[in-house]
Amino acid sequence: MARRAAALLAAILLAALLAALLAGCAGSGAGGGASDNTGQGNSRGTLTVFAAASLKASFTELAERFEKENPGTVVTLSFAGSSDLATQVSQGAPADVFASADTSNMARLQDAGLVDGQPRDFATNTLAIAVPAGNPAGIGSFADLARSGTKLVMCARQVPCGAAAAAVEQQTGTDLSPVSEENSVADVLGKVSSGEADAGLVYVTDLRASVGKVESVPFPESAAAVNTYPIATLAGSRNKTAAAKFLELVAGPEGGEVLAAAGFGPVGSR
């Protein structure tokens, strides 16, 4: 009887010890180290950034810097027209950060409750006329874009660069008749550089990045439609710690230097 009691007691103690060990392991897994993508004090893991097409060169450089400064973090970049990106986010596309080429598309996501906190304005951009090398159509002003027979390509009106062009049209009383409307400045630039168009309306930053492929024709009326670029963490982000750090990089002095080198203008004090 005594032996049975002792064996039973030993079994109970062993079971209790195993239970305690298992509980300890579970506790360390849940709270001993933050998950890579939860954003709870740890910026490791994947950071998905949706950004306007005009930001491609600058954000590619900033993403590389961010990865070096934050070992264990991989930045995935997706570039397109701001309106297309906002639609993708609205439809549930997974992303952590959204950088728009205008404030209206950011406002769309804010109104839908898809933005976490307040967006930060980090850059400005203005339009310029892109023409093929040699400027065969002799485009010299904004008014020249309305000449009969001129093959003009511009962004669709719902895209920030298209909205800016429409603002200049209204300000100057000019009636433009593009032969094609594209979803991003990259598409407009492609048609101009390939010779499919006599001219296109793009951002000054796109022209700076395309030296040798196209020529730039600045026009003073562009001052009537300066685009402001906001950036924000999205409400559905799974890595809000990394997202917050990326916003600080973009909107801070280091980001300002990279953006200025690409031709972007500043927004107030950084």
N, C-alpha and C positions, 0 to 999 in steps of 0.2 A: 504493500500500500504506500509506504514511504517513498519507494522508488518511483512508483507511478506519479505521485504528487510532485516529486522533484523533476521528473521528465516533463510533466505538464507545465510547470513553472518555467523551465528552461525554454520550452517552445513558445510560451507567451512572451518572454523577454526578447527572444530572437525576432519574433514577429513585430514587436514594438520598435526594436532597433532598425529593422528594415524599413518600416513605415516612416520613421524619422529621417532616415537617409534619403528615401525617395522624395519626401516633402522638401528636404533641403535642396535637392537637385532641381526640383520644379521651381522653387522660389528663386534660385540663382538665375535660371533661364528666363524668368519673367521680369525680374527686377535688377539682376546683377549687372546687366549690360544692355544698353538701349538697342532696339532693333535698328538695322541700317536705314530703313525707310519710314520710320514712324515720326522722326523729327523730334523725339523726346530727348534733347540734349546731345544728339549725335548727328553729324552731317554726312556720315558715310552712306554709300549706296548710290543709286541712280538718281540724278536730277534731270527732269525733262523740261526743257525750255522751248516755248512757242514764241517765235519772234518774227517781226515784219521782215520781208525780203530785203529791204534796204539796209538791214543791220547785219547781214551775213558775214561780211569781212570782220567787222568790229567784234561781234559776239563770238565768232570762231576763235579769235585771238584771246578774248577775255575768258572763254571757257577753258582754253589750254592753261592759262594762268591760274584759274580757279582750281583745276585738277592738281596742279603742282603745289599750290598752297594748302590744299585739303586732300592729302593722300587717302585713298580708299573711296573717293567720290568720282563717279563717271558722269559727265554732263552730256546729255543727248539733246541735240539741237534740231528743231524743225522750223524751216523758213517757208513763208508763203505770204500772200496778201493778208493784211490784218483782218479784213472782214471774213475771209475764209477761215482763218484761225479762230476767230471769235465764234463762228458757227460750229466749228469742230468741238470747241470747249462746251458750247451750249448743248451739243448732242451727246456729251459724255466722254469725249476723248480724254484719256488720262494725261495730265500735265501738272507741273508744279509752279511754273512761272509763265506769265504772259507779258510780252513787250509789244506794244502797239505803235503804229506810225501816226496815230491820232488819238484824241481823247474820246471821240464818239464811240468807237468800238469797245474801248475799255468801259465806258459808261453802260453799254449794253450788258456786259457781264456783271457789272455792279448792280444794276437794276434787277438782274435775275438771281442775285444772291450768290454769285459764283466767284466773287473776289474776297480774299481774306484781308481785312484791314484797308488802309487807304493807299491807293496807287501813288507812286513817286514819279514826278516828271524828271527826266534825266537828259534830254537833248532836244534840239530843234533842227528842222531841215527846210530847205526852200527848193522850189522848182527851177529847172533850167531846160533849155531846148537842146536835145541831142540830135546831131545830124551825121550822116555817113562821112567818112574821110573825104576831104576835099569839098564838102558841102555843095554837091552838084546842083541842088535846087536853088542855091543862093539865098537861103533863109537868113535873115539878119535881125528880125524882130518878132515879137509876139503876134503882131498884126499880119505878118507874112504867112503865118500858119493858116489863115483864113482865105488865102488866095485860091482862086479856082484852079483845079488840077493838082494841088498840093496833096501828096499822100501823107496824111498825118496819122500817127498812132498814139493813143493815150490810154491811161488806165480807165476802167469802168468807173462810173460815178460813185458806186458804193465803196470803192477802194480809196484809201486816204489820198493818194496822188491824184486820183480822178476828181475827188471832192475839192482838192486845192486848185486844180485846173479850172473847175467850174466856178470857183470863187473869183478867180482872175478874169474869167470870161464876163461874169456879171459886173465886176468892178470896172472893166474897160469897155463894156458894151460890144465885145467881140463875139461873133457867132462861129464856133468851130464845128467842122463836119469831119470827124475822123473816119478813116476807112476801116479802122479796127479798134475795138476797146478790149484791153487785156485785164487779167486779174492781178497782175503785180508789175512793179517797175522793171523787174528782171525780164519779163516777157516783152515789154515795150522796147527795152534796150536791145534785146535779141533781134527784133525785127528791123531796128534801125541799123545795127552793126552788120546785118546780113544784106542790106540794101533793099529790103522789101518796102521800106518807107523812106520818104524824103526827110521826115523829122518826127521826133517823139518828145513828149513831155515826161521828164524823169526828175529825180532829185539830184542836186549838185554832188552829193556823195557817190551816187552811182557813176557819174561822169568821171569823177576823180579816180575811181577804181577801174575805169575802162579806157585809160589813156592809150592811144594808138589804134583803138578799134573804132571809136567815134570822136567827134569834135563837139565842143560845147559852145552854145550861143546864149549867154546870159541876157536876161531882160529885167529892167527895173520894176515892172509891174508885179513880179513874183513876191515882192515885199507885202503885197496885199493878202497873201495866203501862206503864212509861215506855219508849218505843222509842228506841234508839240508831241513828244514821245513819252508816254507813261509806262511804268513797269510795276507789276504787282504779283504777290503770291496768290495762287488760286485756292479757293476754299477746299477743293478736293485733293490738295497736295498731300502726298504720303511722306514727304521729306521737307517739312517746313523749316527745320533748322538750317539745312543747306540752302533752301530757297531764300531765307532771310539774309544769309551770308552773301549769296550771289547778288541780291538787290543792293547790298552795301557796296560791293565791288563795282557794279555798274554805275550807281549814282554817286559814288565817292570820287576822290581825286584821281585814283588810278584809272578808273573807267573814263573819267573826263578827258584824260590825256589820250587814251586810245580813240575815243570818239572824235576829239578835236583833230587828231591826225587824219581821220577819215573824211573830215570836212563838215562834221556836225557842229551846230552852234550850241552854246550853253543855255541853261535855263536858270536864271537868277543866280543865287549863291549855291554852290554844291556842298 
